[in-house]
Amino acid sequence: MKIGIACDHHGVKLKSKIIKYLNSKGYEVINFGTDTAESVDYTDYAFKIGNAIQNNEINYGFLICGTGIGMCMAANRMKNVRCARVFNKYEARMTRLHNNANVLAFSSKMCFFKIKKIIDIFLETSYSDLERHNIRLKKLEELK
């Protein structure tokens, strides 16, 4: 499984911790930047993850910015990207199970230990593939 990760200038330290964690669990991680504290536009990095999802370069993506909200909004503008800004394990599980989310967005202010648990649940949960969920996802994709 290939996982992409990107951040703006707010998320550099947290991104580094997440990469180390994912590597320790045996995942192949592709770092899409940024790697400095110099101010950048979060949209550019959300689009890098979105393009990688669209081109089947990665299976899942993680995005980090100051709040996670901007990254989530930007990523969801892209076809075939279903990004969620989650706060806990329950939301991580449900966004995979019901929404087939393939990207998560985090605030750089979130606790790393909490994020590790969220990531584990997210990556371990499969999409339900129930018809009612498929219908809803189709409606979302038709709007893009």
Backbone torsions as a table, in degrees:
resi	resn	phi	psi	omega
1	MET	NA	134.1	178.1
2	LYS	-107.3	132.7	-179.2
3	ILE	-123.2	130.8	175.1
4	GLY	-100.0	147.7	178.2
5	ILE	-141.7	139.1	179.9
6	ALA	-149.0	158.5	179.5
7	CYS	-153.1	166.1	167.0
8	ASP	-94.2	-169.4	-175.6
9	HIS	-62.5	-21.4	179.7
10	HIS	-75.5	-23.9	-170.0
11	GLY	-106.2	10.3	-173.1
12	VAL	-59.0	-47.6	-177.5
13	LYS	-66.6	-44.8	179.8
14	LEU	-64.6	-40.3	179.5
15	LYS	-59.2	-42.9	179.3
16	SER	-59.1	-42.4	178.6
17	LYS	-65.1	-42.2	-179.3
18	ILE	-65.5	-41.7	178.6
19	ILE	-59.4	-47.4	179.0
20	LYS	-59.6	-42.8	179.9
21	TYR	-63.2	-48.4	-179.0
22	LEU	-64.0	-40.5	177.0
23	ASN	-61.6	-40.0	180.0
24	SER	-64.1	-23.7	178.8
25	LYS	-92.3	2.0	175.2
26	GLY	91.2	7.5	178.4
27	TYR	-81.1	146.5	171.7
28	GLU	-85.8	121.7	-175.0
29	VAL	-116.8	131.3	175.8
30	ILE	-109.9	122.0	-178.9
31	ASN	-90.9	116.0	179.9
32	PHE	-97.7	10.5	176.4
33	GLY	88.2	-174.8	-14.6
34	THR	-75.7	164.4	-176.9
35	ASP	-124.5	15.5	178.2
36	THR	-133.3	165.7	178.7
37	ALA	-85.1	3.5	178.1
38	GLU	-68.0	134.6	-175.8
39	SER	-59.0	131.4	177.9
40	VAL	-135.8	167.5	176.9
41	ASP	-88.5	120.5	-178.6
42	TYR	-56.9	-32.5	-178.0
43	THR	-58.2	-39.9	-178.9
44	ASP	-58.6	-37.6	-176.9
45	TYR	-82.1	-33.2	173.4
46	ALA	-63.4	-40.0	-179.9
47	PHE	-68.7	-31.3	175.9
48	LYS	-62.6	-44.6	177.0
49	ILE	-66.0	-43.5	178.4
50	GLY	-59.1	-44.6	177.6
51	ASN	-62.3	-39.2	179.7
52	ALA	-66.4	-36.5	174.6
53	ILE	-64.4	-48.6	-177.9
54	GLN	-61.1	-35.6	-178.1
55	ASN	-91.2	10.1	179.8
56	ASN	55.9	31.8	175.8
57	GLU	-81.8	-25.8	178.5
58	ILE	-136.3	156.4	176.4
59	ASN	-89.1	-38.8	-178.2
60	TYR	-139.7	158.6	178.3
61	GLY	-135.8	152.6	174.2
62	PHE	-127.5	135.6	-178.0
63	LEU	-125.4	143.6	-179.9
64	ILE	-135.9	130.0	169.8
65	CYS	-143.5	-172.4	-176.3
66	GLY	-53.5	-45.5	-179.9
67	THR	-114.5	-19.5	-172.7
68	GLY	87.4	-17.2	-175.0
69	ILE	-71.2	-48.0	-179.5
70	GLY	-61.1	-44.8	178.1
71	MET	-59.4	-43.6	-179.5
72	CYS	-62.7	-45.7	179.8
73	MET	-62.0	-43.8	-179.1
74	ALA	-65.4	-46.7	-178.1
75	ALA	-61.7	-38.1	-177.3
76	ASN	-72.7	-5.8	174.5
77	ARG	-76.3	-13.8	-171.6
78	MET	-98.2	140.5	179.4
79	LYS	-60.6	139.2	177.8
80	ASN	70.4	6.5	175.9
81	VAL	-103.7	129.1	177.3
82	ARG	-127.2	95.6	-174.7
83	CYS	-104.1	137.5	178.0
84	ALA	-125.0	142.8	172.8
85	ARG	-101.5	103.4	-174.7
86	VAL	-111.1	156.3	-177.6
87	PHE	-116.5	-13.1	-175.6
88	ASN	-154.2	175.1	-177.0
89	LYS	-65.1	-38.2	-179.8
90	TYR	-60.1	-47.7	179.8
91	GLU	-64.7	-36.6	177.8
92	ALA	-62.7	-43.8	179.4
93	ARG	-65.2	-46.4	-176.0
94	MET	-68.5	-33.4	-179.7
95	THR	-71.3	-26.7	172.8
96	ARG	-77.4	-49.3	-173.9
97	LEU	-62.9	-45.1	-174.6
98	HIS	-100.8	-32.7	-173.2
99	ASN	-107.6	-5.1	-177.3
100	ASN	51.2	40.4	179.5
101	ALA	-59.0	142.1	178.0
102	ASN	-120.9	0.0	178.4
103	VAL	-141.6	140.6	171.8
104	LEU	-118.2	144.7	175.8
105	ALA	-116.2	136.9	-178.6
106	PHE	-125.0	151.3	168.9
107	SER	-79.8	140.7	176.7
108	SER	-66.0	-12.7	-179.8
109	LYS	-87.3	-9.4	-179.0
110	MET	-69.6	150.1	178.2
111	CYS	-69.7	130.0	-179.3
112	PHE	-58.8	-39.3	-178.7
113	PHE	-65.8	-34.7	175.9
114	LYS	-69.2	-42.0	179.8
115	ILE	-62.0	-39.7	179.1
116	LYS	-57.9	-44.1	-179.6
117	LYS	-66.4	-40.3	178.0
118	ILE	-63.0	-45.8	179.4
119	ILE	-60.1	-44.9	-179.6
120	ASP	-58.8	-48.8	179.8
121	ILE	-61.4	-45.8	-179.0
122	PHE	-57.3	-48.5	-176.2
123	LEU	-74.8	-21.2	-179.7
124	GLU	-90.8	-11.7	-176.2
125	THR	-95.7	132.5	177.4
126	SER	-96.8	153.2	175.5
127	TYR	-67.0	140.5	-177.2
128	SER	-68.1	-31.3	-178.2
129	ASP	60.1	26.0	176.4
130	LEU	-76.3	147.3	-176.1
131	GLU	-55.9	-43.1	-178.3
132	ARG	-61.6	-34.9	177.7
133	HIS	-74.3	-38.3	177.7
134	ASN	-61.8	-40.5	178.8
135	ILE	-62.0	-44.3	-179.4
136	ARG	-65.5	-42.2	179.1
137	LEU	-65.5	-36.8	177.6
138	LYS	-62.5	-42.1	178.4
139	LYS	-61.7	-40.8	177.5
140	LEU	-62.6	-45.6	-178.5
141	GLU	-66.3	-32.0	179.3
142	GLU	-66.2	-22.4	-179.8
143	LEU	-80.5	-17.8	-176.0
144	LYS	-84.5	NA	NA
